[in-house]
């Protein structure tokens, strides 16, 4: 039997519980509008450096858009546009972001090499580090700070948002065996890679992606580089230039950036900046992974279609390496930004590649050789 005091105590406990639940519910009702007020509606346009048909790149752009929307309950919306829809591809994407014509641009910064060679540091340099080494410099060895000091002086704040990993050395209408074979060769190759190749006698051509195939087919150019096997196969370059070379020493990795107009970046709430950074850096991981999944299959498809895989000779590689670092030294006299960034970049690769040589390189040489034999 329950005593009167126990009954009274239970009633009091129930009243307290009900009152507490009511206060909690009221608190939740009050909290929701406060959170909503902290997340303003933001709508941005994001042109890309390639058409929407370039699947691997488009997937990464979609990932950023989705992540930003999900993390802000749909309050921060970014609409992506393929090259040519509202802005031409190439350097025009970064120009538009710098000028504020659009809020942000999804692009490779080295396309703007012609304005200042320091733009190349963000995406890649010939004979520079591969993906891991580049990310180590960007995220943990001062690269991001140096680059954003430069980018912000030009009008954008930038965040890495993808990487198509190691590139190939392009398609050629004839075999390239010696340095002599490069002389007079008309090749579609932009930026710093083209400048280095010109020192070997190549005549660089600036041709938009959509015009590469027809230029090779007509013989207007003798060779062209684009990306890695999966995307190269989809463009069909092997049909008109059957010799496919490796490695793409001018692009040992290719980092894509989200360049945000500096004024728009400064206007963003702190939490939206964090969301954008998190979405971009997460996309670095998924884009790298997708590239690795696709490219072995792409290479098999190219070879099955009759593409003839070739490797640049040591003579060509040595001459290219020497020409690249000679060019880097020359750039310091032309660009104050290059002169500031280059020593830090060079110090990073000189001091931080030791473990890759000892660990990764010895393992990879063994395991890939063993698996081929197997």
C-alpha positions as CSV (number, residue, x, y, z in Angstrom):
1,X,0.0,0.0,0.0
2,X,1.3,3.5,-0.9
3,X,1.5,6.1,1.9
4,X,0.1,9.6,1.6
5,X,3.6,11.2,1.7
6,X,4.7,8.9,-1.1
7,X,1.7,9.9,-3.2
8,X,2.3,13.6,-2.6
9,X,6.0,13.2,-3.4
10,X,5.2,11.5,-6.7
11,X,2.7,14.2,-7.7
12,X,5.3,16.8,-7.1
13,X,7.9,14.9,-9.2
14,X,5.4,14.5,-12.0
15,X,4.6,18.3,-12.0
16,X,8.4,19.1,-12.1
17,X,8.9,16.7,-15.0
18,X,6.0,18.2,-16.9
19,X,7.2,21.7,-16.2
20,X,10.7,20.8,-17.2
21,X,9.5,19.2,-20.5
22,X,7.4,22.4,-21.2
23,X,10.4,24.6,-20.7
24,X,12.5,22.4,-22.9
25,X,9.9,22.5,-25.6
26,X,9.7,26.3,-25.3
27,X,13.5,26.5,-25.5
28,X,13.5,24.5,-28.7
29,X,10.8,26.7,-30.2
30,X,12.9,29.8,-29.3
31,X,16.2,28.2,-30.5
32,X,15.0,27.4,-34.0
33,X,14.4,31.0,-35.2
34,X,17.7,32.1,-33.6
35,X,19.6,29.4,-35.6
36,X,17.6,30.4,-38.8
37,X,18.6,34.0,-38.3
38,X,22.2,33.0,-38.1
39,X,22.0,31.2,-41.5
40,X,21.2,33.8,-44.1
41,X,20.1,32.9,-47.6
42,X,23.1,33.0,-49.9
43,X,23.0,32.2,-53.6
44,X,26.2,32.1,-55.7
45,X,27.2,31.3,-59.3
46,X,30.2,29.0,-59.9
47,X,31.5,28.8,-63.5
48,X,33.9,25.9,-64.2
49,X,36.9,25.6,-66.5
50,X,35.5,22.7,-68.4
51,X,32.1,21.7,-69.9
52,X,29.7,19.8,-67.8
53,X,30.4,16.7,-70.0
54,X,33.8,16.2,-68.3
55,X,32.4,13.7,-65.8
56,X,35.2,13.5,-63.2
57,X,35.4,17.2,-62.8
58,X,31.7,17.7,-62.8
59,X,31.2,15.2,-60.1
60,X,33.5,17.2,-57.9
61,X,31.7,20.4,-58.5
62,X,28.4,18.6,-57.7
63,X,30.0,17.3,-54.4
64,X,30.9,20.9,-53.3
65,X,27.4,22.2,-54.1
66,X,25.7,19.3,-52.3
67,X,27.9,19.5,-49.2
68,X,27.5,23.2,-48.8
69,X,23.7,22.9,-49.2
70,X,23.4,20.0,-46.8
71,X,25.6,21.6,-44.1
72,X,23.5,24.8,-44.1
73,X,20.0,23.2,-44.5
74,X,19.7,24.6,-48.0
75,X,20.4,28.2,-47.0
76,X,23.7,28.4,-48.9
77,X,23.2,27.5,-52.6
78,X,25.8,27.4,-55.3
79,X,24.8,26.9,-58.9
80,X,27.5,25.5,-61.2
81,X,27.9,26.4,-64.9
82,X,30.0,24.7,-67.5
83,X,32.6,26.4,-69.5
84,X,31.0,28.8,-72.1
85,X,27.6,29.0,-70.3
86,X,28.1,32.3,-68.5
87,X,31.9,32.6,-68.7
88,X,34.4,31.1,-71.2
89,X,36.7,28.4,-69.8
90,X,40.4,28.8,-69.0
91,X,41.7,32.0,-67.4
92,X,38.3,33.7,-67.9
93,X,36.9,31.8,-64.9
94,X,39.4,33.2,-62.5
95,X,39.2,36.7,-64.1
96,X,35.4,36.7,-63.5
97,X,35.9,35.7,-59.8
98,X,38.6,38.4,-59.3
99,X,36.4,41.1,-60.9
100,X,33.3,40.1,-59.0
101,X,31.3,39.2,-62.2
102,X,30.6,35.9,-60.4
103,X,30.9,35.1,-56.7
104,X,33.3,32.2,-57.2
105,X,35.0,30.1,-59.9
106,X,36.0,26.4,-60.0
107,X,39.3,26.3,-61.9
108,X,43.0,25.5,-62.2
109,X,44.9,28.6,-61.3
110,X,47.7,27.9,-63.7
111,X,45.5,29.0,-66.6
112,X,46.3,32.6,-65.4
113,X,50.0,32.0,-65.7
114,X,50.1,34.7,-68.5
115,X,49.1,37.4,-66.0
116,X,51.6,36.3,-63.4
117,X,53.6,33.1,-63.3
118,X,53.0,32.8,-59.6
119,X,49.5,31.6,-60.4
120,X,51.0,28.2,-61.4
121,X,52.1,27.3,-57.8
122,X,48.5,26.6,-56.8
123,X,47.8,24.0,-59.4
124,X,51.2,22.4,-60.4
125,X,54.7,23.0,-61.6
126,X,56.8,20.8,-63.9
127,X,58.7,18.2,-62.0
128,X,57.1,19.4,-58.8
129,X,55.7,17.2,-56.0
130,X,53.0,14.7,-56.7
131,X,49.6,14.9,-54.9
132,X,50.7,14.0,-51.4
133,X,53.7,16.3,-51.5
134,X,51.7,19.2,-52.8
135,X,49.0,18.7,-50.2
136,X,51.6,18.5,-47.5
137,X,53.0,21.9,-48.6
138,X,49.5,23.5,-48.9
139,X,47.9,22.3,-45.7
140,X,50.8,21.9,-43.3
141,X,53.9,23.7,-44.6
142,X,52.8,27.2,-45.3
143,X,51.6,26.9,-48.9
144,X,48.0,28.0,-48.4
145,X,49.1,31.1,-46.5
146,X,51.6,32.2,-49.1
147,X,49.2,31.5,-52.0
148,X,46.3,33.3,-50.4
149,X,48.4,36.3,-49.7
150,X,49.0,36.4,-53.5
151,X,45.5,35.5,-54.5
152,X,43.9,38.0,-52.2
153,X,46.1,40.8,-53.6
154,X,44.5,39.9,-57.0
155,X,40.9,39.8,-55.7
156,X,40.1,36.2,-54.5
157,X,40.4,33.9,-51.5
158,X,41.0,30.4,-52.7
159,X,40.5,26.9,-51.3
160,X,41.7,23.6,-52.9
161,X,38.8,21.5,-54.0
162,X,40.0,18.6,-56.1
163,X,42.9,17.0,-57.8
164,X,43.0,14.9,-61.0
165,X,46.3,13.3,-59.8
166,X,49.2,12.4,-62.2
167,X,48.7,13.5,-65.8
168,X,49.8,11.8,-69.0
169,X,52.3,13.3,-71.5
170,X,49.8,13.7,-74.3
171,X,49.0,12.3,-77.7
172,X,51.3,12.6,-80.7
173,X,50.8,12.0,-84.4
174,X,54.3,10.5,-84.7
175,X,56.7,8.8,-82.3
176,X,59.0,11.1,-80.2
177,X,62.3,9.3,-79.5
178,X,64.9,12.0,-79.3
179,X,65.2,15.7,-78.6
180,X,65.5,16.3,-82.3
181,X,61.9,14.9,-82.7
182,X,60.6,17.7,-80.5
183,X,62.0,20.6,-82.6
184,X,59.3,22.4,-84.5
185,X,56.5,20.2,-83.0
186,X,53.3,22.2,-82.7
187,X,51.7,21.1,-79.4
188,X,48.6,22.1,-77.5
189,X,50.1,22.7,-74.0
190,X,49.3,25.7,-71.9
191,X,51.1,27.7,-69.2
192,X,54.4,26.9,-67.6
193,X,54.6,23.4,-69.2
194,X,54.4,25.1,-72.6
195,X,57.1,27.6,-71.7
196,X,59.5,24.8,-70.7
197,X,58.7,22.8,-73.8
198,X,59.5,25.8,-75.9
199,X,63.0,25.6,-74.7
200,X,63.3,22.2,-76.2
201,X,62.1,23.5,-79.6
202,X,58.4,22.8,-79.2
203,X,55.9,25.4,-80.5
204,X,53.2,25.7,-77.8
205,X,49.6,26.2,-78.9
206,X,46.8,27.7,-76.8
207,X,43.7,25.8,-77.8
208,X,40.5,25.3,-75.9
209,X,39.5,21.7,-74.9
210,X,36.6,21.7,-77.4
211,X,38.9,22.4,-80.3
212,X,41.8,19.9,-79.6
213,X,40.3,17.0,-81.5
214,X,39.6,18.9,-84.7
215,X,43.0,20.5,-84.6
216,X,44.7,17.1,-84.3
217,X,42.5,15.6,-87.0
218,X,43.3,18.5,-89.5
219,X,47.0,18.4,-88.6
220,X,46.9,22.0,-87.4
221,X,48.8,20.7,-84.4
222,X,51.1,17.6,-84.1
223,X,50.4,16.8,-80.5
224,X,48.2,17.7,-77.5
225,X,48.1,17.1,-73.8
226,X,44.9,17.1,-71.8
227,X,44.6,15.1,-68.6
228,X,44.7,11.5,-67.6
229,X,43.5,8.3,-69.3
230,X,39.8,8.3,-68.4
231,X,39.1,11.8,-69.7
232,X,41.6,11.5,-72.5
233,X,39.7,8.4,-73.8
234,X,36.4,10.2,-73.7
235,X,37.7,13.0,-75.9
236,X,38.8,10.4,-78.5
237,X,42.3,11.9,-79.2
238,X,43.7,8.5,-79.8
239,X,41.7,8.2,-83.0
240,X,43.8,11.0,-84.6
241,X,47.0,10.8,-82.7
242,X,47.9,7.2,-81.8
243,X,51.0,7.6,-79.7
244,X,50.3,8.2,-76.0
245,X,53.2,9.2,-73.8
246,X,54.0,9.1,-70.1
247,X,54.8,10.6,-67.8
248,X,53.2,14.1,-67.9
249,X,56.1,15.7,-66.1
250,X,54.6,19.2,-66.4
251,X,51.6,18.1,-64.3
252,X,52.7,15.6,-61.6
253,X,49.3,16.5,-60.0
254,X,46.7,19.1,-60.9
255,X,44.9,20.9,-58.0
256,X,41.6,22.5,-58.7
257,X,40.7,25.6,-56.6
258,X,37.5,27.3,-55.6
259,X,38.4,31.0,-56.1
260,X,36.0,33.1,-54.2
261,X,35.7,36.9,-54.9
262,X,37.4,38.5,-51.9
263,X,34.6,40.9,-51.2
264,X,32.1,38.0,-51.2
265,X,34.4,35.9,-49.0
266,X,34.6,38.7,-46.4
267,X,30.8,39.1,-46.4
268,X,30.2,35.4,-45.5
269,X,29.3,34.6,-41.9
270,X,32.1,32.7,-40.1
271,X,30.2,29.4,-40.0
272,X,29.6,29.6,-43.8
273,X,33.3,30.1,-44.4
274,X,34.0,27.0,-42.3
275,X,31.3,25.1,-44.3
276,X,32.8,26.1,-47.6
277,X,36.3,25.1,-46.5
278,X,35.1,21.8,-45.1
279,X,33.1,21.0,-48.3
280,X,36.1,21.8,-50.5
281,X,38.7,19.9,-48.6
282,X,36.3,16.9,-48.4
283,X,35.9,17.1,-52.1
284,X,39.7,16.9,-52.5
285,X,39.5,13.4,-51.1
286,X,36.6,12.2,-53.2
287,X,37.9,13.7,-56.4
288,X,41.3,12.1,-55.9
289,X,39.7,8.7,-55.2
290,X,37.4,8.9,-58.2
291,X,40.4,9.8,-60.5
292,X,42.3,6.7,-59.2
293,X,39.3,4.5,-59.7
294,X,38.7,5.7,-63.3
295,X,42.1,6.0,-64.8
296,X,43.3,2.4,-64.8
297,X,40.1,1.5,-66.7
298,X,40.6,4.4,-69.0
299,X,44.2,3.3,-69.8
300,X,42.9,-0.2,-70.6
301,X,40.3,1.2,-72.9
302,X,42.8,3.3,-74.8
303,X,45.2,0.4,-75.3
304,X,42.2,-1.9,-76.4
305,X,41.3,0.8,-79.0
306,X,44.8,0.6,-80.5
307,X,46.6,3.4,-78.7
308,X,50.3,2.9,-78.6
309,X,51.7,3.6,-75.1
310,X,55.2,5.1,-75.0
311,X,57.5,6.6,-72.5
312,X,59.7,9.7,-72.9
313,X,63.3,8.8,-73.2
314,X,65.8,9.6,-70.4
315,X,67.4,12.1,-72.8
316,X,64.1,14.0,-73.1
317,X,63.4,13.7,-69.4
318,X,66.8,15.1,-68.4
319,X,66.7,17.9,-70.8
320,X,63.1,18.8,-69.7
321,X,64.1,18.7,-66.0
322,X,67.1,21.1,-66.6
323,X,65.0,23.4,-68.7
324,X,62.2,23.5,-66.0
325,X,64.5,24.6,-63.2
326,X,66.3,27.1,-65.4
327,X,62.9,28.6,-66.2
328,X,62.0,28.7,-62.5
329,X,65.1,30.8,-61.8
330,X,64.2,33.2,-64.6
331,X,60.7,33.7,-63.3
332,X,62.0,35.2,-60.1
333,X,63.3,38.2,-62.1
334,X,59.9,38.8,-63.7
335,X,57.4,38.3,-60.8
336,X,57.9,39.5,-57.2
337,X,55.2,37.0,-56.1
338,X,57.2,34.2,-57.7
339,X,60.4,35.4,-56.1
340,X,58.6,35.2,-52.7
341,X,56.8,31.9,-53.1
342,X,59.4,29.9,-55.0
343,X,62.1,29.6,-52.2
344,X,59.5,28.2,-49.8
345,X,58.1,25.7,-52.4
346,X,61.7,24.6,-53.3
347,X,62.6,24.2,-49.7
348,X,59.6,22.0,-49.1
349,X,60.4,19.6,-52.0
350,X,64.1,19.5,-51.0
351,X,63.4,18.7,-47.4
352,X,60.2,16.6,-47.5
353,X,60.7,14.1,-50.3
354,X,63.2,11.9,-48.3
355,X,60.6,9.6,-46.8
356,X,58.8,9.2,-50.2
357,X,62.0,7.9,-51.7
358,X,62.8,5.6,-48.7
359,X,59.3,4.4,-48.0
360,X,56.9,4.7,-51.0
361,X,59.4,4.4,-53.8
362,X,61.0,1.2,-52.7
363,X,57.7,-0.4,-51.9
364,X,56.1,0.7,-55.2
365,X,59.0,-0.5,-57.3
366,X,58.9,-3.9,-55.7
367,X,55.1,-4.4,-55.5
368,X,54.2,-3.2,-59.0
369,X,57.0,-5.2,-60.5
370,X,55.9,-8.3,-58.6
371,X,52.3,-8.0,-59.6
372,X,53.2,-7.6,-63.3
373,X,55.2,-10.8,-63.0
374,X,52.3,-12.5,-61.2
